[in-house]
Amino acid sequence: MANIIKRDRVRIRFLCDQVGELKTKGLNVRSVFDQCWNRIPETMIQKLNAEELLTYMQRHILPVEVALLTAEREAEAYKTKSA
């Protein structure tokens, strides 16, 4: 139960901090958070507090996810233009 509360705390802060940047890139903030959260190992979720998890997510996971999602979107746009 404690992990659910921690997830909610991190999610609220993440949404507040990243909503502007991710929306300008055309990404759904909630789905980006869910994908980033799923990449964090369970043991790390248990060990770190909410602030540390947020920092870890923003520094290490978010840039990779944004790059992947942007590349996927560009690939889809290329496929539709060339078809």
Secondary structure by P-SEA (a helix, b strand, c coil): caaaaaaaaaaaaaaaacaaaaaaacccaaaaaaaaaaaccaaaaacccaaaaaaaaacccaaaaaaaaaaaaaaaaaaaaac
